Amino acid sequence: MMKTILLTALVVTLVCALVEAVVLHLKRRNYDWGSYRVSMVNMAARTVVTIVVPLTLITPLAQWAWTHRITTVPLDGIWAFVLLFVGQEFCYYWFHRASHRMRWFWANHAVHHSPNDLTLAAALRLGVFGRFIGTGLFFVPLIWLGFPPEVVFATLSLNLLYQFWIHAEWVPKLGWLEGWINTPSAHRVHHAANLEYLDANYGGVLLVFDRLFGTYTPERDDVAIRYGLVEPIRSTNPVAVELVEWRKLARDLARSRSLREVLGHVFMPPGWQANGQHLTTEALRAQANTPVAQPAAAPQSAAEAAYPGLAARKV
């Protein structure tokens, strides 16, 4: 039954993404069909990978957690599903936060943030390598607590399905719901590359844990959002988009001269540098607030103009 629901949902999301694309094209005449194509190819590749490789890196750990579970939660009452929902939201929050704050996970998650526009098609663009890098690790505690693995990951699929509609840029703010559930406005902030907005709003359905852990940021009327990565990707080559952050990570690992550098490049936030000249979110914000003693050279791109020091990431 769950497979039928998810298959139906996939068809519906594809149709909705296409309808939105056509409508936006007719209204604006500047819809990015190249980006749309990248998202569709990415989704098709991810579907093939899921079919060909049904197991994930953490499958043995999930099986161990189920075998040694603390209890078995009977899914025969409303409170069991409430507990599953809240637990899923908690685990998803930390999974999503780690996907932005640990470079190993960011290399895969960056694919989702690579579109330079926020559209329903962009919601379907997810990294192909998630099954191979251990992203499911964050949900194993739910299995250990007594929720069946298939239920845990089906709930995760439903969580991601909910997030499809919040990639619609044309949906306005939703009043009192803002700050409590994940809305298109809150997700616009999450997809923004502006320094004011980086690393915010990690929740899936709820934003309660963002509020608890200090990562909630509301959308501001006085800040025009720029979508995409801090260093924008202009390529419409699906392979290039998929591999851009992995290639950068491989380059930095090849240059590493100590175990500390290797671990730093893998587990520290994007922009971490072994020499201490970091280009992390915190470093970029600190640099933006620091007066420049002498005029800098002319920037090479709009992104570099917005974020001083960004050009170093191209080295």
PEJODA-V378408 format. One record per backbone hydrogen bond with DSSP energy under -1.0 kcal/mol. NH is the residue of the N-H (numbers start at 0). CO is the residue of the C=O. Records with the same first field share a line. If there is no record, write none. Layout:
BEGIN
NH->CO  CO
END
This chain:
BEGIN
4->0
5->1
6->2
7->3
8->4
9->5
10->6
11->7
12->8
13->9
14->10
15->11
16->12
17->13
18->14
19->15
20->16
21->17
22->18
23->19
24->20
25->21
26->22
27->23
28->24
32->30
35->31
36->32
37->33
38->34
39->35
40->36
41->37
42->38
43->39
44->40
45->41
46->42
47->43
48->44
49->45
50->46
51->47
52->48
56->130
58->55
61->57
62->58
63->59
64->60
65->61
66->62
67->63
68->65
69->143
72->145
75->73
80->76
81->77
82->78
83->79
84->80
85->81
86->82
87->83
88->84
89->85
90->86
91->87
92->88
93->89
94->90
95->91
96->92
97->93
98->94
99->96
100->96
101->97
102->267
103->265
105->101
106->102
108->104
109->105
110->107
111->108
123->120
124->121
131->128
134->129
136->133
137->134
138->135
139->136
143->139
144->140
146->141
151->147
152->148
153->149
154->150
155->151
156->152
157->153
158->154
159->155
160->156
161->157
162->158
163->160
166->163
167->164
170->167
176->173
177->174
179->176
180->176
181->204
186->182
187->183
188->184
189->185
190->186
191->188
192->225
196->193
197->193
200->214
206->179
210->206
211->207
212->208
214->209
215->209
227->190
240->236
241->237
242->238
243->239
246->242
247->243
248->244
249->245
250->246
251->247
252->248
253->249
254->250
261->257
262->258
263->259
264->260
265->261
266->262
267->263
271->268
275->272
277->275
278->270
283->279
284->280
285->281
286->282
287->283
288->284
289->286
304->300
305->301
306->302
309->306
311->308
312->309
313->310
314->311
END
